[in-house]
Amino acid sequence: MTVTFDDILTARDRIAGQVDRTPTRHSRRLSQLTGAEVWVKFDNLHFTGSFKERGALNRLLQLTPEERKRGVVAASAGNHAQALAYHGGRLGVPVTIVMPEGTPFVKADGTRAHGATVVIKGLDFTGSTEEAHRLRDEHGYVFVSAFDDMGIVAGQGVCGLEIMEDAPELDVLIIPVGGGGLIAGSAIAAKGMKPSLRVFGVEAEMYPSFTARRNGQPPRCGGQTIAEGIAIKAVGEIPFALADPLVEDLLVVDDADFEKGVAFLATLEKTVVEGAGAGGLAALLAYPERFRGQRVGIVLTGGNIDARMLAVVLNRELVREKKMVVYRILGDDRPGMLSKMSAVIGGAGGNIIDVVHNRLALDVPAKGAEFDIMVETRGADHADEIRQGLQDAGYALRMG
C-alpha cells in the first residue's frame, strides 16, 4: 500500500472545482512574533472549516455506484465528519457519523446541518471507531477512515501541492499530526516538488502517538486537550508508513502553547482557528530556536471552535499577559473602603472589571473583608505599577 506523487496529482484533478483553493500568505506579524519568516496556509477558510474536505471528497469520488448507494460511515471528532457529510450530501451518498462524547457542539451541529446522521458514542475516538465498525457490519456501510486510507491521504496531499505552488521559497513545513493523513500526503507532495524541504509534525502533549510509534514505545495518550482535532491515541498504519521516512522530527507541544496560538492568530492575524488548527504556530512559540530566521510554512488546519471556548482562550491569554489581573486585598468592612481602593486603581490607569467581596473566610477578621478586584491593565509593567500603588497606599495584598 502506497501513495505516490502522481496519486496526489490525480486527486487534485479529481476534486478540482469542488473544493476551495485556500490562500497561502506571508505573515509579517507572526514573523515578528516568532523570529521566523512565516507563511500561513488558511485551510480554516474551507466551506466546512477545515482541510478535511480534500481527502473526504477524493475518497467519495472513488466509491463504486453500488457503494454510493449503500452509504458510508465514519468516526470523527468533527472536521472529517463535516467534510464527509457536506460532500456526501452533494453527491447523494448517505453518511453516518459516530462522534465521541464531549465533541464540541459546533462540530456536531455542523455535521447534522449537512444532512448526516450523527451518533454520539464512545468516550474517545477509539470508542467511536469501534461503534462505526459495528454499524458498518450491521448495515453494510463503507467505512471511511479519517486518515488510515490511501484515498484520504492522496486527497490531503493536495494541500502540500498548493503550499509549494504558492510559496516555493519555503525551507520548512510544520503540520499538526493526529491520525497522520495530512502530514503523510503533504510531505509526499511538498518534498516531491522540493526535496530539500524539511517537514516537522506537531503533536499535543497528551496524545504523542506518532512520536511513541517512531520511538518503538506504546503510546500513552489520554485526557482533555484544546487540540481535540489531533487527540488520536494511535497514528494510522498507512500514514505512519508513508510519513515516517519523510518527517524530520515531531514537536510535542503543551496545551498552553496551543491556547497562545489560537489567541495570537485571532489578535494578530485576525483569523479564527480551533486548538489543533493553531498547532503550527504553537510549535513555533514552543521551539523558537529551531526555526529562527528560516522560511516556515504552517497550516491552519481548522477553524471549528465553539464561541464559548474561543472566549475562554482569549481571556486566559489576557491573564497570562497580565492584561487582566485580580488583586486580592484584605481590608476593613466599612463604608468608603471600596471607593478608596478604586481611586488608587483608577488613578494608576487601571480599569476595574469586577469586584467580589468575601466576608466569610475564616482567616479574615470578623469586621474585615477580602476584596477580589479584577482589573484590566496595559500589561505586566502596568500591573506591577498598580500593585505598588496599592501597597504604597497601605493596602495589604494577599495574592493576585
N, C-alpha and C positions, 0 to 999 in steps of 0.2 A: 504494500500500500504506500503510495507516494503522491505528492502534489508537485508539479513542475511549474516552472515559469510560464511555459506555454499554456498550462491549465488555467493559470490566472489570467492570461491574455484572453483566453476563450471565455472565461467567466465575465470579464469586462465587456466583451462584445454581447454576451447573452443578456446581461442586465442593463445594457446601455439604454438611456432614455426612460428608465423606470425607477431609477434611484438618483437622488440629487448628487451632484459632484460638489462636495463641500470645499470651501476655500482653505488654502494654507497661506498664512501671513506672518511676516516678521513682526515681532512684538518688541518695541523699544522699551516699554515699561517693564516687562518681565526680564528683559536683558539687563536692565539697570538693577533690578531686584536680585538676580541670581549670579551675575558676573559672567554668564554665558551669553552667546548670541542665540536667541531663542526664536524658532519658528513654530507656529501653532496651527495644527490641523483641527478645524472646527467641526468634528463629527457630531457634536451636540446639536447641530443645526439640521440634521436629518428630520424628515417629517415625523417619525416616531421617536425622535430624540436620542438616537444612538447609532453607533457604527454597525449594529447587527443586521441592518436591512440588506446589505450586500450579500452576506452569506445566506440569509434566510431565502431571499428571492432566487439566488442561484440554485439552491437545493430544491426549492419548489418547482422550478422550471425543468429540473431533471427527473421529476416523477413521471411514471408512465400514466396513460389515461386511466387505467384501472386503479392505480394507486391514488390518483387525484380524487376519484370517486369515493374510495374508502375513507380518505381524510388522514390527517396527521395528528400526532400527539407529541408533546414536548414537556420537559421540566425546565422551569426558568424562574429566576428571581425577578424578572420583569422585562428587560430590554429585548432579549431573544423572543420572549412571548409577544410583545407588541409588534415586533417586526414580522414575525410569522403570522400573527393574526391579521395584520394590515394587508400583507401581500397575498395571504391565503384568501382573504375576502375579495381582493381584486381579481384573483384567478378562479374563484369559485371552488376553492378547496376547503372543506370543513376542518376547523382547527380546534383542538382541545389542549388546554394548558394547565399543568399542575404547578402550583406555586407554593413555596414554603410558608408556614405560619410566620407572621411578622413582616411579610413583604410590604414595602411602602404602598399606601393606598393609591398614590398617583400612578403606580405601575399596574396594579390590579385593575383599577378603573379604566385606565387607558387601553388595556388588553380587551376588556369587555366591550368598550366603545367601538372597537374594530370588528366586533361580531364573533369573537371566540368564546367558547365555553371555558370558564375558569373554575378549577378545582383547587381549593386550599387544603393541602395535605402534606404532612412531613415537617419535622422540626427544623430541617435544613435542606440544602439542595440534594443531598444523598437520599433523604427520605422521600422527597418529591420525585426523584428519578425512579425509585422503586415503585411508586404508585403509577407513574407514567408507563412503566414496563407492564404493570398489571393490566392497565387499561388497553394497552397495545394487544396483549394476549387475549383479552376478553372480547374486544370489539373489532380486532383486525386492522387497527390503525397502523400507519407507517410512523415509526419513532424517528424524530428528527432531533438529534443531539444539538445542544447549543454550541458545541465545539469539537466533539470527537467524531468528525465526519469529513471526508475529503471534499465534498461539495461545499460544505460550510467554510472550510479552511481556504479553498480556492476563491470563494467569494470575498472573504475578509481580506485576502491578499490584494484586492483591487485598491484598498486603502493605501498600501505601500507604493503601488504604481503612481497613484495620484500625488502623493507626497513628493516623490522623487522627480516627477514631471514639473511640479511647481517650485521645488526648492532643491535643485540638483547639487547645490553647494554644500549640503549638509555633511558633517563629519560623523554625527551620532543620531540615532533614533531611539527614543525611550518610550516603551509601550507597557501599559498595565497588563498584568497576567492573572487570569482566573483559571479557566479551563485550557487556555493557550491557543485558541483558534486564531485570534487576531495577530499575536506575535509570530506564530508559525507562518501564516500566509504573508504577512507584511515583510517578514525577514527574507522569505524566498523572493518576493517581488523586488524589494528595495536593493538587496545585495545582488540580485540578478542584473539590476541596472547600474549599480555602483559597488563592485566587490569590496572596495576599501571601507565602505560604511561599517561602523560599529553599532551593533544592536544591543540594547540593555532592556531587561524586563523589570517591572516594579510589582512587588507583592506586598499585601497587607501583613503586618507583623503577626497577626493571629492566624493567617492562612498561607504560610510559605510552602505550598505543596510542590511547586516546581523546584525550589531550592532543595527541599528534602530529597526529592527524586534524583536530582543531579548528584547529591552527596551520598546516595545509596542508603538513605535513612528513611524510616517510616514517618509519614507526615504527622505532625502534631498540630492539629487545627481545631479551632472552635472558639466560640464567644461572639459577642456583638461587636460589629465594626461599622463605621460610617461608610466603608467601602464594600457594601454588601454585594455590589455587582461583580466583585472578584473574590468573594468569600466561598471559594471552592476547595473542598477537602482533598481532592485528588485531580491533578492535572490530567488532561486527556491523553490516552495512549498515542493516538495519531499525532496530535500537535506536539507532544513532547519529543517523539522520534524525529519529527521534521525540524523543530526549533533548536533542540539541544546543540547540534553542531554549529549553529549559526549565531547563537546568542552569546555574547562575550561574558556577561555577568548578570546576576539577579540582585536587585537592590531592595532590601526589606525595609519597609517604612512603617512607622507607628501612626496611630490614629490622629495624633496632634498635627502631624505634617499634612495628612490628608485634609484635615479641617482648615489649616492655613492655606492650602492650595485652593480649596473652594472659596474661601474668603478673598484671597488675593485676585483670583480670576473675576470675582464679582466686582471688586472695588477698582482694580487696575485695568482689567481687560474688558470690563462691562459685559461679561457673559456668565450665564448660569450653568454650573456643572454639578453632577452628583459626586459623591465621595470618590468612587472608583475613577470617574472621569478626570479628576484632578491628580491622578497618580503620577503623571509625568512631571508636573510642577512640584509635587510633593517630594519626588526623588531629587530634583534639583535643589530644593530647600534643605533636604536632609544630608546631601552629599555634594556641597558646592565645590569642594576642591577637586572632585573627579572631572568636572566639566567646565571649569572656569576658562574663558577665552575661546572655547570651542563652539562650533556651529551645531546647535542641537535642535532636533525636531521632536515635539511632543504631540500626542493625540488626545484631544478632549473627547474621550470615548462615549460620553453620555451626559445628558442634562436633565434626567428624570429624578428630581429631588423634591420631596414634599416641601411645601412652602413653610410649614412649621419648623422642619429640620433646618432649612436654609436660614431662617430667622435665628434659631438656636446657635448655629455655627457662626453667623456674623456677630452675634452678641458675645459669644465666647472669645472671639478674636479681639473684640474691644477690651475684654477683661485681660487677655494676655498682653496687650499693648499698653495696659494701664490707662486706656482712654475711658474706661468705666471702672470706678473704684468704690468699694464700700469702706467707709470709715466707721469703726465701732468705738463709740465714746461713752465712758461712764460719767454720769453727771447727776446733779440734784433733780428731783422731780418737782419742779416749781415753775410757776408762770414766767414766761420770758426766756427760759433756758434755750429752747429750740431756736427762738428768734436770734439770740446772741450767736449761737453756733452758725446759723445760716448767714449771718452778717460777715463772719470771718471767711466762710467758704466763698460767698458771693464777692467779697472784697478782693479775694485772690483770683477771681475769674472762673471759679467752678460753677457748674450748672447742676443744681440738685434735681435728681430724677425721682427719688423715692425716699421715704423715711419710715422706719419701723421702730416702735417703742417696745422694750421688753422690761416689764416690771416684776416678773415672776421668777427670774433666775435667782437661785439661792445664794450665789456669790455676789449679788448686787444688794446694797443696803436697802432696808425696807422703805426708807424715804428717798431712795435714789431710783435711777432708771438707766437702762442701757439703750443707746440710740444707734441704730444702724442707718447711716446716711449714704445713699448711693449717689455718686457724683460723676458727671461727665467732665472729662479733662481733655487737655490737648495732647497728653502723652505722659510718659514716665516722669520726666523732669517737672512738669507742671503738677502731677500728682504728689510728688515729694514736696513741692513748694507749698501746696495746700496743707499737707500733713504737718510741715514745720510751722505753718501759720497757726494751726490749731494748738499745737504744743506750746508755742510762744504765748498763746492766749490763756494758757493754764489748763487746757483740757487733757484728760488722761485717755490716750488711745490704747485700746486693748488689742486690736488686731485690724487687718484690713489692707 
